Amino acid sequence: MTRETLLRLVAAAVGGGLLYLAFPPSGLWLLTPVALGLLYACLAVRRPRAAIGALVGGVFGLAFFVPLLPWVGEFVGALPWLALSVVMALYLALFGAMATVTMRLPAAPLWFAACWVAVEWLRSSFPFGGFPWGAAAFSQTDGFFLPVARWFGVPGLSFGLALVGAGVAALVIAFADRGRHTVTAGLAAACLLAPLAVAGLAVATAPSPEGGETVRVVAVQGNVPRLGLDFNAQRRAVLDNHYRETLRLAEDVAAGRRAKPDLILWPENASDISPLDNPDAARLIQSAVSVTGVPIVFGTLLFGPGGRPTNTVLVWETENGLAEPEPSARYDKHIIQPFGEYLPWRDFFAMFSSYADRAGDFRPGTGSAAVPVHTGGSTVMLGVSTCWEVAFDRSPRQAVNDGAQLLFVPTNNATFGDTDMTYQQLAMSQVRAVETGRSVAVAATSGVSALIAPNGEVLTHSEIFTPALLEADLPLRSGQTLAVWLGPGLQWLVVLCAVCGFLYALVRATRFDAFGRRSAEQVNDAVVEDEGTP
């Protein structure tokens, strides 16, 4: 390995570490464009081979994903954590090779950003439904760039961050070359200033998160008796905890210490004892609804034909002061989690871990992602993205398209212990609030729960592993943001441009001899020739 390659790899590792620090709980959001700018420089300076670009991308990916994902192996050992980190790093190795080739075209920062979005789309889609965790946009919970999500969604925000980082790096490289490439410097400046201008305009025109019709929401965090994969072995204790906190809420309302809410939200797995099959659980939930006089929306497990469960959210309402004997609406989780709620290739993965036998066999749900909840004299359309689903663009977007005025993220993080996972997931909910223009209520069994305004601001939040009652008046919104209206179309366009640019750059770099065959020398020349500046 040459000294130059070693320096690239060291810089790539530093860049990956900086990108990790941009994410919660550190939350140093400005490090995202810095990290991506450093990656751009590693792929641009002195035109490395595509193979070196792949190695650079892979090292960047390992330095990012290994510290980002330890929660995956919290209770199942290091193998799943490290295996997933390596797989995610392979996507960034693909990015490194793809970007290295495509960046030889004019306006290299644009191609860098397009390739970044294309690979984020790929790893968020394949295999087994994809793994969107760690998308660059999810680092921007407090950042200047966050309002861009309202216009262009998570892919657009990631594109803007990559373009800013690449623009700064390209500008520095151009000036370091003693200004000999003024066209490149001009393009780099444009690539830097354009997303900054868009972000500034998005900030200036962002709608007020306040005003209009509101609904008073209480999110209940009952906590769990113990952590780990078997936390729900005491399912009744989990239900009792949430019931107990709800009784405390009713006592506070009766004593005048709290205002009566319009809606009470319990988290995912709050009642893993199905109230449709267990009369004791049904009576307990009915009692909570009756004593508060408020609808309760909660997570449970329901078993259908063949014994396969659904991860379900039920709406339990009141009628003339009496609890309804059955739920008025339900939502079955649409996007179920591989290696948790179901295990693809079960026999194969069982050879590597005894925990494979503990994976579920859940059925995905279908239908609307918004459920009606009757609060007093009005009906609130509550959009649901259960836990894992909030990471996927299509989940909150479908909820809004189905009429959601408010988003609900019921989650259970007890299986991941005291790790960064819950803060990373909360960041996704904040970005989704801006992207959809909706308030978001996050109810977690063990934390962190939060109530979030439509501008992404956390109005109130709980501590982890502590019973809590969170309350706030959340604005109800209707209509679509530009991001929701555009849907996946903009992302697909960027992906298509990146793929076409990559293929064109490959063809452009290919030279044939008189017999239509490439020589080793010609391949080398094609890869390393300088066809312009970064």
PEKA-V264837 format. One line per field, one symbol per residue. ss: DSSP state (a for helix, b for strand, c for the rest). psi: psi as a letter, one per 20 degrees, with the letter a starting at -180 (. if undefined). Layout:
# PEKA-V264837
ss->???
psi->???
This chain:
# PEKA-V264837
ss->ccaaaaaaaaaaaaaaaaaaaaccccccccaaaaaaaaaaaaaacccccaaaaaaaaaaaaaaaaaaacaaaaccccaaaaaaaaaaaaaaaaaaaaaaaaacccccaaaaaaaaaaaaaaaaccccccccccccaaaaccccccccaaaaaaaaaaaaaaaaaaaaaaaaaaaaacccccaaaaaaaaaaaaaaaaaaaaaaacccccccccbbbbbbbbcccccccccaaaaaaaaaaaaaaaaaaaaaaaaccccccccbbbbccccbcccccccaaaaaaaaaaaaaaccbbbbbbbbbcaaacbbbbbbbbcbbccbbcccccbbbbcccccbcccbcccaaaaacccaaaaaccbccccccccbbbbbbccbbbbbbbccaaaaacaaaaaaaaaccccbbbbbbccaaaccccaaaaaaaaaaaaaaaacccbbbbbcccccbbbcccccbbbbccccccbbbbbbbbccccccaaaaaccaaaaaaaaaaaaaaaaaaaaaccccccccccaaaaaaaaacccccc
psi->prhggghghghggggghhhgihqqigkmhiighgghhggghhihpkmrqhhhgggggggggghghgihkhhhjgjjrhghghghggghhhghgggggghgghiirqlhhghghghghghgggijhqrkirnipjphhiilhjrhigihhhgjagghggggghhgghggghgggghhkkjimhgggggggghghghggggghhghjpqpirraprpoppppoirqhrrrhkhjhlhhhgghghgghhhhghggghijhqqprhpppqrpjhniopiiiohggghgghghgghhkqqpprqrpqpbpijprqoqpqoorqokiqpqiqqiqqpppgnqpqjfiroqlghghhihpiihiiqalqpqrraqjpqppoocjrppooppoodhhiiphhghgggghjjpiqqpnpqojhijbmrighhghhhghghhgggikqqppooqgjqpqqpprijipohqrrrqlpqqopqqopqpqrrprhghghbiggghgggggggggghghgghipqqahjjqpqhghggghhiqolar.
